Amino acid sequence: MPTEPTQHPQQPHPQPIEPGTELPRISAFLTAFARRQAARTVAFPGGFAALDDAFARTWSANQIVVERPVDPAALPARAEELLGHLEHRMVSVFDEDTATACGPWLTRAGYTHSSYLVMLHTDSVPDGAHAREVELDALRDPLTRRWRGFLPEAGEETVRALVDQRGSRRRGAELVRFIGSRTREGEIASWADLYADPRTGTAQIEDLVTAEAHLGRGHAGAVLDAALRRAADAGCGIRFLIADTQDWPRTWYARRGFTSIGHTHVFERV
């Protein structure tokens, strides 16, 4: 049976957003999310390690987050110190100048650098009437199938960890919702996460994915519209997502009212 939209308690009005301050506020949101999601953190000058031993195979759950200027020459050794028990290394840098300073030292240490677009929603907010919040358990099967498609060489243990780890995202923000668009038969065809912090007026839409069998049928647009609507209703004037600089979805997001305002940076090594 269709369910009524979830009613949220009235949120305080968001703080006024001065033009040009969006990117620093988004960086602060991303940093806070990584810290809150972590099972434990280890601080160092300029940042912290966000760790979760229960999901040692999951990169985003076990990473270094650089939140202030650091000694770039010392960063590779710091990563070894804090992530040496893992099979991977991941360093996230949300500030452009800091990424520029750290990049040469990390690449010389064998890291691969990836840059991602920060895209801010600058259009009117859609009504979001064609997708609904779903329980995480309802996403388990479609998530498992999609991860197997993304990572065909990964073992079942890795896929299971990636699916299970999604539950820890509930710790990352004040408001966490999973949005899904269903077929007429009730199958979840597309889904995404919404992370919102009404107190700072900031919301992120993350991991928008459509099952292969349902591509091109409007499900992703319905999910995106619903997430934007719920973010706005929660009092979030800054609504953003992260997009791959080299992949086609960035142009699709642009057509749906998102504008590129900066970059985040990830350095990875196996």
Accessible surface in RSA format (square Angstrom, percent):
REM  Atomic radii and reference values for relative SASA: ProtOr
REM  Chains: A
REM  Algorithm: Lee & Richards
REM  Probe-radius: 1.40
REM  Slices: 20
REM RES _ NUM      All-atoms   Total-Side   Main-Chain    Non-polar    All polar
REM                ABS   REL    ABS   REL    ABS   REL    ABS   REL    ABS   REL
RES MET A   1   220.64 114.3 151.58 100.3  69.06 164.4 119.18 101.3 101.45 134.4
RES PRO A   2   133.89  97.6 104.72  95.5  29.17 106.0 116.70  96.4  17.19 106.8
RES THR A   3    90.22  64.2  79.41  80.5  10.81  25.8  71.91  96.6  18.30  27.7
RES GLU A   4   151.95  87.2 135.53 102.5  16.42  39.1  62.48 120.8  89.48  73.1
RES PRO A   5    57.18  41.7  52.13  47.5   5.05  18.4  53.83  44.4   3.35  20.8
RES THR A   6    68.65  48.8  48.61  49.3  20.04  47.8  35.82  48.1  32.83  49.6
RES GLN A   7   154.75  86.5 130.73  95.5  24.03  57.2  60.70 129.2  94.05  71.3
RES HIS A   8    47.79  26.1  20.93  14.5  26.86  68.7  18.96  19.5  28.83  33.5
RES PRO A   9   105.73  77.1  91.26  83.2  14.46  52.6 103.53  85.5   2.19  13.6
RES GLN A  10   175.10  97.9 136.73  99.9  38.37  91.4  54.75 116.5 120.35  91.3
RES GLN A  11    39.77  22.2  22.90  16.7  16.87  40.2   3.94   8.4  35.82  27.2
RES PRO A  12    81.08  59.1  67.23  61.3  13.85  50.3  79.56  65.7   1.52   9.4
RES HIS A  13   171.14  93.5 149.08 103.6  22.07  56.5 103.31 106.5  67.84  78.9
RES PRO A  14    47.84  34.9  34.12  31.1  13.72  49.9  34.93  28.8  12.91  80.2
RES GLN A  15   105.57  59.0 100.20  73.2   5.36  12.8  32.26  68.7  73.31  55.6
RES PRO A  16   125.53  91.5 104.07  94.9  21.45  78.0 115.68  95.5   9.85  61.2
RES ILE A  17    50.94  29.0  24.41  18.2  26.54  64.0  24.76  17.8  26.19  71.1
RES GLU A  18   118.18  67.8 115.71  87.5   2.47   5.9  36.90  71.4  81.28  66.4
RES PRO A  19   126.78  92.4 105.08  95.8  21.71  78.9 107.02  88.4  19.77 122.8
RES GLY A  20    66.11  81.5   0.00   N/A  66.11  81.5  38.06 104.4  28.05  62.8
RES THR A  21    43.15  30.7  42.39  43.0   0.76   1.8  42.39  56.9   0.76   1.1
RES GLU A  22    33.21  19.1  33.16  25.1   0.04   0.1   2.26   4.4  30.94  25.3
RES LEU A  23    54.77  30.5  53.58  38.3   1.19   3.0  53.58  37.6   1.19   3.2
RES PRO A  24    85.17  62.1  72.75  66.3  12.42  45.1  79.48  65.6   5.69  35.3
RES ARG A  25    49.59  20.8  44.10  22.5   5.50  13.1  33.39  45.6  16.20   9.8
RES ILE A  26     0.55   0.3   0.55   0.4   0.00   0.0   0.55   0.4   0.00   0.0
RES SER A  27    22.58  19.1  22.30  29.8   0.29   0.7  17.43  37.1   5.16   7.2
RES ALA A  28    63.07  58.0  50.78  78.4  12.28  27.9  58.98  83.1   4.08  10.8
RES PHE A  29    15.63   7.8   9.35   5.8   6.28  16.3  14.60   8.9   1.03   3.0
RES LEU A  30    19.38  10.8  16.26  11.6   3.11   7.8  16.33  11.5   3.05   8.2
RES THR A  31    14.31  10.2  14.31  14.5   0.00   0.0   9.83  13.2   4.48   6.8
RES ALA A  32    39.74  36.5  36.92  57.0   2.83   6.4  39.52  55.6   0.23   0.6
RES PHE A  33    22.07  11.0  21.28  13.2   0.79   2.1  21.63  13.1   0.44   1.3
RES ALA A  34     8.80   8.1   5.92   9.1   2.88   6.6   8.21  11.6   0.59   1.6
RES ARG A  35    95.80  40.2  88.75  45.2   7.05  16.8  42.36  57.9  53.44  32.4
RES ARG A  36   103.64  43.5  88.36  45.0  15.28  36.4  42.38  57.9  61.26  37.1
RES GLN A  37    16.52   9.2  15.87  11.6   0.65   1.5   2.41   5.1  14.11  10.7
RES ALA A  38    16.26  14.9   0.00   0.0  16.26  37.0   4.01   5.7  12.25  32.4
RES ALA A  39    64.11  58.9  27.94  43.1  36.17  82.3  33.60  47.3  30.51  80.8
RES ARG A  40   105.69  44.4  96.68  49.3   9.01  21.5  62.79  85.8  42.90  26.0
RES THR A  41    59.22  42.1  33.63  34.1  25.59  61.0   5.50   7.4  53.72  81.2
RES VAL A  42    54.18  35.7  50.99  46.2   3.20   7.7  54.18  47.1   0.00   0.0
RES ALA A  43    85.03  78.2  58.98  91.0  26.05  59.3  59.03  83.1  26.00  68.9
RES PHE A  44    15.94   8.0   5.42   3.4  10.53  27.4  13.00   7.9   2.94   8.4
RES PRO A  45   103.65  75.5  86.91  79.2  16.74  60.9  98.33  81.2   5.32  33.1
RES GLY A  46     4.87   6.0   0.00   N/A   4.87   6.0   1.41   3.9   3.47   7.8
RES GLY A  47     2.39   3.0   0.00   N/A   2.39   3.0   0.00   0.0   2.39   5.4
RES PHE A  48     1.25   0.6   1.25   0.8   0.00   0.0   1.25   0.8   0.00   0.0
RES ALA A  49     0.00   0.0   0.00   0.0   0.00   0.0   0.00   0.0   0.00   0.0
RES ALA A  50     3.17   2.9   3.17   4.9   0.00   0.0   3.17   4.5   0.00   0.0
RES LEU A  51     3.23   1.8   3.23   2.3   0.00   0.0   3.23   2.3   0.00   0.0
RES ASP A  52     9.46   6.6   9.46   9.4   0.00   0.0   1.46   3.4   8.00   8.0
RES ASP A  53    90.38  63.3  69.84  69.5  20.54  48.6  38.80  91.3  51.58  51.4
RES ALA A  54    82.48  75.8  43.54  67.2  38.93  88.6  56.18  79.1  26.29  69.7
RES PHE A  55    36.52  18.3  35.20  21.8   1.32   3.4  36.52  22.1   0.00   0.0
RES ALA A  56    45.17  41.5  38.30  59.1   6.87  15.6  38.44  54.1   6.73  17.8
RES ARG A  57   116.51  48.9 101.41  51.7  15.10  36.0  34.04  46.5  82.47  50.0
RES THR A  58     4.61   3.3   4.59   4.7   0.02   0.0   4.41   5.9   0.19   0.3
RES TRP A  59    75.54  30.3  73.37  35.5   2.17   5.1  52.89  28.2  22.64  36.7
RES SER A  60    46.47  39.3  42.64  56.9   3.83   8.8  34.66  73.8  11.81  16.5
RES ALA A  61     5.84   5.4   2.12   3.3   3.72   8.5   5.32   7.5   0.52   1.4
RES ASN A  62     0.20   0.1   0.20   0.2   0.00   0.0   0.00   0.0   0.20   0.2
RES GLN A  63    14.81   8.3  14.81  10.8   0.00   0.0   0.00   0.0  14.81  11.2
RES ILE A  64     0.00   0.0   0.00   0.0   0.00   0.0   0.00   0.0   0.00   0.0
RES VAL A  65     0.04   0.0   0.04   0.0   0.00   0.0   0.04   0.0   0.00   0.0
RES VAL A  66     2.52   1.7   0.20   0.2   2.32   5.6   0.20   0.2   2.32   6.3
RES GLU A  67    56.02  32.2  25.96  19.6  30.06  71.6  10.29  19.9  45.73  37.3
RES ARG A  68   125.25  52.6 120.92  61.6   4.34  10.3  61.65  84.3  63.60  38.5
RES PRO A  69   116.63  85.0  98.65  89.9  17.98  65.4 100.44  82.9  16.18 100.6
RES VAL A  70    25.25  16.6   3.71   3.4  21.54  51.9  11.25   9.8  14.00  38.0
RES ASP A  71    91.33  64.0  75.40  75.0  15.93  37.7  36.57  86.1  54.76  54.6
RES PRO A  72    33.97  24.8  33.93  30.9   0.05   0.2  33.93  28.0   0.05   0.3
RES ALA A  73    49.63  45.6  32.36  49.9  17.27  39.3  32.51  45.8  17.11  45.3
RES ALA A  74    39.22  36.1  32.11  49.6   7.11  16.2  38.28  53.9   0.93   2.5
RES LEU A  75     3.12   1.7   1.61   1.2   1.50   3.8   3.12   2.2   0.00   0.0
RES PRO A  76    22.06  16.1  21.05  19.2   1.01   3.7  21.31  17.6   0.75   4.7
RES ALA A  77    68.68  63.2  57.76  89.1  10.92  24.8  62.94  88.6   5.74  15.2
RES ARG A  78    71.16  29.9  68.59  35.0   2.57   6.1   5.83   8.0  65.33  39.6
RES ALA A  79     0.00   0.0   0.00   0.0   0.00   0.0   0.00   0.0   0.00   0.0
RES GLU A  80    67.90  39.0  60.85  46.0   7.05  16.8  42.02  81.3  25.88  21.1
RES GLU A  81   121.03  69.5  85.21  64.5  35.82  85.3  47.78  92.4  73.26  59.8
RES LEU A  82    19.43  10.8  14.72  10.5   4.71  11.8  16.52  11.6   2.90   7.8
RES LEU A  83     0.00   0.0   0.00   0.0   0.00   0.0   0.00   0.0   0.00   0.0
RES GLY A  84    39.47  48.7   0.00   N/A  39.47  48.7  15.51  42.6  23.96  53.7
RES HIS A  85   110.17  60.2  66.24  46.0  43.93 112.4  70.80  73.0  39.37  45.8
RES LEU A  86    15.69   8.7   3.26   2.3  12.43  31.2   6.66   4.7   9.03  24.3
RES GLU A  87   158.35  90.9 136.17 103.0  22.18  52.8  65.41 126.5  92.94  75.9
RES HIS A  88     5.43   3.0   5.05   3.5   0.38   1.0   2.62   2.7   2.81   3.3
RES ARG A  89    25.60  10.7  25.60  13.0   0.00   0.0   1.91   2.6  23.69  14.4
RES MET A  90    21.77  11.3  21.77  14.4   0.00   0.0  21.21  18.0   0.56   0.7
RES VAL A  91     0.00   0.0   0.00   0.0   0.00   0.0   0.00   0.0   0.00   0.0
RES SER A  92     4.88   4.1   4.88   6.5   0.00   0.0   0.42   0.9   4.47   6.3
RES VAL A  93     0.04   0.0   0.04   0.0   0.00   0.0   0.04   0.0   0.00   0.0
RES PHE A  94    27.60  13.8  24.00  14.9   3.60   9.4  24.00  14.6   3.60  10.3
RES ASP A  95    69.38  48.6  65.84  65.5   3.54   8.4  27.97  65.8  41.41  41.3
RES GLU A  96    80.40  46.2  76.55  57.9   3.85   9.2  51.28  99.2  29.12  23.8
RES ASP A  97   113.94  79.8 106.97 106.5   6.97  16.5  30.73  72.3  83.21  83.0
RES THR A  98     9.82   7.0   5.57   5.6   4.25  10.1   6.52   8.8   3.30   5.0
RES ALA A  99     5.47   5.0   2.40   3.7   3.07   7.0   3.02   4.3   2.45   6.5
RES THR A 100    97.05  69.0  82.32  83.5  14.73  35.1  74.32  99.8  22.73  34.4
RES ALA A 101    50.69  46.6  36.23  55.9  14.46  32.9  46.93  66.1   3.76  10.0
RES CYS A 102     0.71   0.5   0.67   0.7   0.05   0.1   0.07   0.2   0.64   0.7
RES GLY A 103     8.84  10.9   0.00   N/A   8.84  10.9   8.84  24.3   0.00   0.0
RES PRO A 104    62.37  45.5  57.40  52.3   4.97  18.1  61.78  51.0   0.59   3.7
RES TRP A 105   100.97  40.5  98.09  47.5   2.88   6.8  84.37  45.0  16.59  26.9
RES LEU A 106     0.08   0.0   0.08   0.1   0.00   0.0   0.08   0.1   0.00   0.0
RES THR A 107    64.00  45.5  48.78  49.5  15.22  36.3  37.60  50.5  26.40  39.9
RES ARG A 108   166.92  70.1 127.89  65.2  39.03  92.9  77.29 105.6  89.62  54.3
RES ALA A 109    35.25  32.4  14.27  22.0  20.98  47.7  27.03  38.1   8.22  21.8
RES GLY A 110    47.40  58.5   0.00   N/A  47.40  58.5  31.86  87.4  15.54  34.8
RES TYR A 111     9.38   4.4   0.48   0.3   8.90  23.2   0.56   0.4   8.81  10.9
RES THR A 112    91.14  64.8  86.20  87.4   4.95  11.8  57.25  76.9  33.89  51.2
RES HIS A 113    82.95  45.3  57.18  39.7  25.77  65.9  33.73  34.8  49.22  57.3
RES SER A 114    31.64  26.7  27.00  36.0   4.64  10.7  11.73  25.0  19.91  27.9
RES SER A 115    32.33  27.3  23.90  31.9   8.43  19.4  20.55  43.8  11.78  16.5
RES TYR A 116    60.35  28.2  60.35  34.3   0.00   0.0  28.95  21.8  31.40  38.7
RES LEU A 117    24.44  13.6  24.44  17.5   0.00   0.0  24.44  17.2   0.00   0.0
RES VAL A 118     0.72   0.5   0.72   0.7   0.00   0.0   0.72   0.6   0.00   0.0
RES MET A 119     4.07   2.1   4.07   2.7   0.00   0.0   4.07   3.5   0.00   0.0
RES LEU A 120    16.39   9.1  16.39  11.7   0.00   0.0  16.39  11.5   0.00   0.0
RES HIS A 121     8.70   4.8   1.92   1.3   6.78  17.3   0.00   0.0   8.70  10.1
RES THR A 122    84.04  59.8  45.13  45.8  38.91  92.7  42.62  57.2  41.42  62.6
RES ASP A 123    82.50  57.8  68.92  68.6  13.58  32.1  13.37  31.5  69.13  68.9
RES SER A 124    92.72  78.3  72.54  96.8  20.18  46.5  53.49 113.9  39.22  55.0
RES VAL A 125    41.07  27.0  19.38  17.5  21.69  52.3  19.39  16.8  21.68  58.8
RES PRO A 126    36.96  26.9  24.54  22.4  12.42  45.2  36.96  30.5   0.00   0.0
RES ASP A 127   104.68  73.3  86.24  85.8  18.44  43.6  39.27  92.4  65.41  65.2
RES GLY A 128     5.09   6.3   0.00   N/A   5.09   6.3   1.23   3.4   3.86   8.6
RES ALA A 129    50.91  46.8  37.77  58.3  13.14  29.9  42.77  60.2   8.14  21.6
RES HIS A 130   147.08  80.4 124.15  86.3  22.94  58.7  87.71  90.4  59.37  69.1
RES ALA A 131     2.90   2.7   0.00   0.0   2.90   6.6   2.90   4.1   0.00   0.0
RES ARG A 132    84.56  35.5  84.15  42.9   0.41   1.0  34.31  46.9  50.25  30.5
RES GLU A 133    37.10  21.3  19.69  14.9  17.41  41.5  13.31  25.7  23.79  19.4
RES VAL A 134    17.04  11.2   2.84   2.6  14.19  34.2  10.08   8.8   6.96  18.9
RES GLU A 135   131.42  75.4 127.76  96.7   3.66   8.7  52.37 101.3  79.05  64.5
RES LEU A 136    23.25  12.9  20.95  15.0   2.30   5.8  20.95  14.7   2.30   6.2
RES ASP A 137   118.18  82.8 103.42 102.9  14.76  34.9  32.51  76.5  85.67  85.4
RES ALA A 138    41.89  38.5  19.44  30.0  22.46  51.1  31.59  44.5  10.30  27.3
RES LEU A 139     0.13   0.1   0.13   0.1   0.00   0.0   0.13   0.1   0.00   0.0
RES ARG A 140   102.60  43.1 102.05  52.0   0.55   1.3  46.49  63.5  56.11  34.0
RES ASP A 141    92.81  65.0  90.56  90.1   2.24   5.3  16.13  38.0  76.68  76.5
RES PRO A 142     9.51   6.9   7.86   7.2   1.65   6.0   8.19   6.8   1.32   8.2
RES LEU A 143     5.42   3.0   5.42   3.9   0.00   0.0   5.42   3.8   0.00   0.0
RES THR A 144    26.47  18.8  26.47  26.8   0.00   0.0  18.35  24.7   8.11  12.3
RES ARG A 145   125.93  52.9 114.80  58.5  11.13  26.5  65.80  89.9  60.14  36.4
RES ARG A 146    39.41  16.5  37.89  19.3   1.52   3.6  10.12  13.8  29.29  17.8
RES TRP A 147    60.54  24.3  60.50  29.3   0.04   0.1  57.67  30.7   2.87   4.7
RES ARG A 148   112.03  47.0 105.82  53.9   6.21  14.8  42.80  58.5  69.23  42.0
RES GLY A 149    46.93  57.9   0.00   N/A  46.93  57.9  25.86  71.0  21.07  47.2
RES PHE A 150   100.81  50.4  76.68  47.5  24.13  62.8  81.21  49.2  19.60  56.1
RES LEU A 151    71.71  39.9  68.23  48.8   3.48   8.7  70.65  49.6   1.06   2.8
RES PRO A 152   106.58  77.7  75.10  68.5  31.48 114.4  79.18  65.4  27.41 170.3
RES GLU A 153   174.90 100.4 139.15 105.3  35.75  85.1  60.09 116.2 114.81  93.7
RES ALA A 154    33.63  30.9   7.15  11.0  26.48  60.2  17.14  24.1  16.50  43.7
RES GLY A 155    43.34  53.5   0.00   N/A  43.34  53.5  35.96  98.7   7.38  16.5
RES GLU A 156    94.03  54.0  87.42  66.1   6.60  15.7  56.90 110.1  37.13  30.3
RES GLU A 157    97.92  56.2  94.24  71.3   3.68   8.8  28.89  55.9  69.03  56.4
RES THR A 158    26.83  19.1  26.74  27.1   0.09   0.2  17.03  22.9   9.80  14.8
RES VAL A 159     1.96   1.3   1.96   1.8   0.00   0.0   1.96   1.7   0.00   0.0
RES ARG A 160   129.38  54.3 124.67  63.6   4.71  11.2  50.93  69.6  78.45  47.5
RES ALA A 161    16.61  15.3  12.30  19.0   4.31   9.8  16.27  22.9   0.34   0.9
RES LEU A 162    28.39  15.8  22.10  15.8   6.29  15.8  22.11  15.5   6.29  16.9
RES VAL A 163     5.27   3.5   3.09   2.8   2.18   5.3   3.39   2.9   1.88   5.1
RES ASP A 164    52.13  36.5  39.82  39.6  12.31  29.1  15.32  36.1  36.81  36.7
RES GLN A 165     2.95   1.6   2.95   2.2   0.00   0.0   0.00   0.0   2.95   2.2
RES ARG A 166     6.22   2.6   6.07   3.1   0.14   0.3   0.79   1.1   5.43   3.3
RES GLY A 167    17.55  21.6   0.00   N/A  17.55  21.6  12.37  33.9   5.18  11.6
RES SER A 168    10.90   9.2   3.64   4.9   7.26  16.7   7.19  15.3   3.71   5.2
RES ARG A 169    30.75  12.9  30.75  15.7   0.00   0.0   2.47   3.4  28.28  17.1
RES ARG A 170   127.56  53.6 112.86  57.5  14.70  35.0  49.49  67.6  78.07  47.3
RES ARG A 171   108.97  45.8  92.71  47.3  16.26  38.7  65.33  89.3  43.63  26.4
RES GLY A 172     2.12   2.6   0.00   N/A   2.12   2.6   0.00   0.0   2.12   4.7
RES ALA A 173     6.95   6.4   0.64   1.0   6.31  14.4   1.03   1.4   5.93  15.7
RES GLU A 174    81.30  46.7  49.96  37.8  31.34  74.6  31.89  61.7  49.42  40.3
RES LEU A 175    14.86   8.3  14.28  10.2   0.57   1.4  14.86  10.4   0.00   0.0
RES VAL A 176    17.95  11.8   4.05   3.7  13.90  33.5   4.05   3.5  13.90  37.7
RES ARG A 177    63.78  26.8  62.52  31.9   1.26   3.0  12.25  16.7  51.52  31.2
RES PHE A 178    11.16   5.6   9.36   5.8   1.81   4.7   9.36   5.7   1.81   5.2
RES ILE A 179     0.02   0.0   0.02   0.0   0.00   0.0   0.02   0.0   0.00   0.0
RES GLY A 180     1.99   2.5   0.00   N/A   1.99   2.5   0.00   0.0   1.99   4.5
RES SER A 181     5.11   4.3   4.66   6.2   0.46   1.1   0.46   1.0   4.66   6.5
RES ARG A 182   119.58  50.2  96.85  49.4  22.72  54.1  38.94  53.2  80.64  48.9
RES THR A 183    22.97  16.3  12.15  12.3  10.82  25.8  15.82  21.2   7.16  10.8
RES ARG A 184   245.33 103.0 201.03 102.5  44.29 105.5  80.92 110.6 164.40  99.6
RES GLU A 185   155.25  89.1 115.43  87.3  39.81  94.8  72.20 139.7  83.04  67.8
RES GLY A 186    31.50  38.8   0.00   N/A  31.50  38.8  25.15  69.0   6.35  14.2
RES GLU A 187    78.75  45.2  68.88  52.1   9.87  23.5  34.83  67.4  43.93  35.9
RES ILE A 188     8.21   4.7   4.30   3.2   3.91   9.4   4.30   3.1   3.91  10.6
RES ALA A 189     0.00   0.0   0.00   0.0   0.00   0.0   0.00   0.0   0.00   0.0
RES SER A 190     0.00   0.0   0.00   0.0   0.00   0.0   0.00   0.0   0.00   0.0
RES TRP A 191     0.63   0.3   0.63   0.3   0.00   0.0   0.52   0.3   0.11   0.2
RES ALA A 192     0.13   0.1   0.00   0.0   0.13   0.3   0.11   0.2   0.02   0.1
RES ASP A 193     0.06   0.0   0.01   0.0   0.04   0.1   0.04   0.1   0.01   0.0
RES LEU A 194     0.00   0.0   0.00   0.0   0.00   0.0   0.00   0.0   0.00   0.0
RES TYR A 195     4.32   2.0   4.32   2.5   0.00   0.0   3.47   2.6   0.85   1.0
RES ALA A 196     0.00   0.0   0.00   0.0   0.00   0.0   0.00   0.0   0.00   0.0
RES ASP A 197    21.46  15.0  21.46  21.4   0.00   0.0   1.10   2.6  20.35  20.3
RES PRO A 198     1.15   0.8   0.45   0.4   0.70   2.6   0.45   0.4   0.70   4.4
RES ARG A 199   173.66  72.9 162.32  82.7  11.34  27.0  51.02  69.7 122.64  74.3
RES THR A 200    55.30  39.3  55.26  56.0   0.05   0.1  53.42  71.8   1.88   2.8
RES GLY A 201     0.01   0.0   0.00   N/A   0.01   0.0   0.01   0.0   0.00   0.0
RES THR A 202     0.91   0.6   0.91   0.9   0.00   0.0   0.09   0.1   0.82   1.2
RES ALA A 203     0.62   0.6   0.45   0.7   0.17   0.4   0.45   0.6   0.17   0.4
RES GLN A 204     9.58   5.4   9.58   7.0   0.00   0.0   0.00   0.0   9.58   7.3
RES ILE A 205     4.46   2.5   2.01   1.5   2.45   5.9   2.01   1.4   2.45   6.7
RES GLU A 206    49.05  28.2  47.06  35.6   2.00   4.8   7.46  14.4  41.60  34.0
RES ASP A 207    48.12  33.7  34.64  34.5  13.48  31.9  11.56  27.2  36.56  36.5
RES LEU A 208    33.31  18.6   7.65   5.5  25.66  64.5   7.65   5.4  25.66  69.1
RES VAL A 209    27.95  18.4  23.58  21.3   4.37  10.5  27.95  24.3   0.00   0.0
RES THR A 210    13.86   9.9   8.92   9.0   4.94  11.8   5.47   7.3   8.39  12.7
RES ALA A 211    14.03  12.9  13.88  21.4   0.15   0.3  14.03  19.8   0.00   0.0
RES GLU A 212   122.48  70.3 105.96  80.2  16.52  39.3  25.44  49.2  97.04  79.2
RES ALA A 213    73.30  67.4  50.87  78.5  22.44  51.0  62.84  88.5  10.46  27.7
RES HIS A 214    17.80   9.7  17.34  12.0   0.46   1.2  16.28  16.8   1.52   1.8
RES LEU A 215    97.64  54.4  81.93  58.6  15.72  39.5  82.01  57.6  15.63  42.1
RES GLY A 216    87.21 107.5   0.00   N/A  87.21 107.5  42.21 115.8  45.00 100.8
RES ARG A 217   162.95  68.4 129.15  65.8  33.80  80.5  46.31  63.3 116.64  70.7
RES GLY A 218    55.26  68.1   0.00   N/A  55.26  68.1  39.68 108.9  15.58  34.9
RES HIS A 219    26.81  14.7  24.67  17.1   2.14   5.5  15.53  16.0  11.28  13.1
RES ALA A 220    24.12  22.2  22.41  34.6   1.71   3.9  22.41  31.6   1.71   4.5
RES GLY A 221     5.15   6.4   0.00   N/A   5.15   6.4   4.43  12.1   0.73   1.6
RES ALA A 222    16.60  15.3   9.31  14.4   7.30  16.6  14.52  20.4   2.08   5.5
RES VAL A 223     0.00   0.0   0.00   0.0   0.00   0.0   0.00   0.0   0.00   0.0
RES LEU A 224     0.20   0.1   0.20   0.1   0.00   0.0   0.20   0.1   0.00   0.0
RES ASP A 225    34.34  24.1  34.34  34.2   0.00   0.0   2.96   7.0  31.37  31.3
RES ALA A 226     0.00   0.0   0.00   0.0   0.00   0.0   0.00   0.0   0.00   0.0
RES ALA A 227     0.00   0.0   0.00   0.0   0.00   0.0   0.00   0.0   0.00   0.0
RES LEU A 228     1.93   1.1   1.93   1.4   0.00   0.0   1.93   1.4   0.00   0.0
RES ARG A 229    69.44  29.2  69.44  35.4   0.00   0.0  19.02  26.0  50.43  30.6
RES ARG A 230    19.68   8.3  19.66  10.0   0.02   0.0   9.14  12.5  10.54   6.4
RES ALA A 231     0.19   0.2   0.19   0.3   0.00   0.0   0.19   0.3   0.00   0.0
RES ALA A 232    24.82  22.8   8.50  13.1  16.32  37.1   9.78  13.8  15.04  39.8
RES ASP A 233    90.55  63.4  58.80  58.5  31.75  75.1  25.32  59.6  65.23  65.1
RES ALA A 234     1.04   1.0   0.36   0.6   0.68   1.5   1.04   1.5   0.00   0.0
RES GLY A 235    14.10  17.4   0.00   N/A  14.10  17.4  14.08  38.6   0.03   0.1
RES CYS A 236     1.75   1.3   0.00   0.0   1.75   4.1   0.69   1.8   1.06   1.1
RES GLY A 237    35.41  43.7   0.00   N/A  35.41  43.7  18.65  51.2  16.77  37.5
RES ILE A 238     0.81   0.5   0.79   0.6   0.03   0.1   0.81   0.6   0.00   0.0
RES ARG A 239    25.29  10.6  25.28  12.9   0.01   0.0   0.60   0.8  24.69  15.0
RES PHE A 240     0.00   0.0   0.00   0.0   0.00   0.0   0.00   0.0   0.00   0.0
RES LEU A 241     5.07   2.8   5.07   3.6   0.00   0.0   5.07   3.6   0.00   0.0
RES ILE A 242    45.72  26.0  24.68  18.4  21.04  50.7  24.68  17.8  21.04  57.1
RES ALA A 243     5.47   5.0   0.49   0.8   4.98  11.3   5.47   7.7   0.00   0.0
RES ASP A 244    61.94  43.4  53.86  53.6   8.08  19.1  12.69  29.9  49.24  49.1
RES THR A 245    29.26  20.8  20.63  20.9   8.63  20.6  14.64  19.7  14.62  22.1
RES GLN A 246   156.00  87.2 127.41  93.1  28.59  68.1  52.54 111.8 103.46  78.5
RES ASP A 247    63.30  44.3  61.31  61.0   1.99   4.7   9.41  22.1  53.89  53.7
RES TRP A 248   168.62  67.7 161.77  78.3   6.85  16.1 140.72  75.0  27.90  45.3
RES PRO A 249    34.56  25.2  34.56  31.5   0.00   0.0  34.56  28.5   0.00   0.0
RES ARG A 250    78.24  32.8  76.69  39.1   1.54   3.7   7.28   9.9  70.96  43.0
RES THR A 251    64.94  46.2  62.17  63.0   2.77   6.6  53.87  72.4  11.07  16.7
RES TRP A 252    47.45  19.0  47.45  23.0   0.00   0.0  24.48  13.1  22.97  37.3
RES TYR A 253    23.00  10.7  23.00  13.1   0.00   0.0   2.97   2.2  20.04  24.7
RES ALA A 254    53.15  48.9  36.87  56.9  16.27  37.0  37.17  52.3  15.97  42.3
RES ARG A 255   174.55  73.3 135.50  69.1  39.05  93.0  76.47 104.5  98.09  59.4
RES ARG A 256    81.75  34.3  66.41  33.9  15.34  36.5  19.78  27.0  61.96  37.6
RES GLY A 257    11.75  14.5   0.00   N/A  11.75  14.5  11.16  30.6   0.59   1.3
RES PHE A 258     6.11   3.1   0.00   0.0   6.11  15.9   0.00   0.0   6.11  17.5
RES THR A 259    65.18  46.4  61.86  62.7   3.32   7.9  48.63  65.3  16.55  25.0
RES SER A 260    55.62  47.0  32.87  43.9  22.75  52.4  23.97  51.1  31.65  44.3
RES ILE A 261    58.09  33.1  29.33  21.8  28.76  69.3  39.04  28.1  19.05  51.7
RES GLY A 262    14.68  18.1   0.00   N/A  14.68  18.1  11.56  31.7   3.12   7.0
RES HIS A 263    63.68  34.8  61.25  42.6   2.43   6.2  40.34  41.6  23.34  27.2
RES THR A 264     8.30   5.9   8.30   8.4   0.00   0.0   3.63   4.9   4.68   7.1
RES HIS A 265    10.46   5.7  10.42   7.2   0.04   0.1  10.42  10.7   0.04   0.1
RES VAL A 266    17.49  11.5  17.36  15.7   0.12   0.3  17.36  15.1   0.12   0.3
RES PHE A 267     0.34   0.2   0.34   0.2   0.00   0.0   0.34   0.2   0.00   0.0
RES GLU A 268    54.85  31.5  53.10  40.2   1.76   4.2   6.02  11.7  48.83  39.9
RES ARG A 269    67.34  28.3  61.50  31.4   5.83  13.9  22.83  31.2  44.51  27.0
RES VAL A 270   140.29  92.3  97.08  87.9  43.21 104.1 116.27 101.0  24.02  65.2
END  Absolute sums over single chains surface
CHAIN  1 A    13484.5      10646.2       2838.4       7311.9       6172.6
END  Absolute sums over all chains
TOTAL         13484.5      10646.2       2838.4       7311.9       6172.6
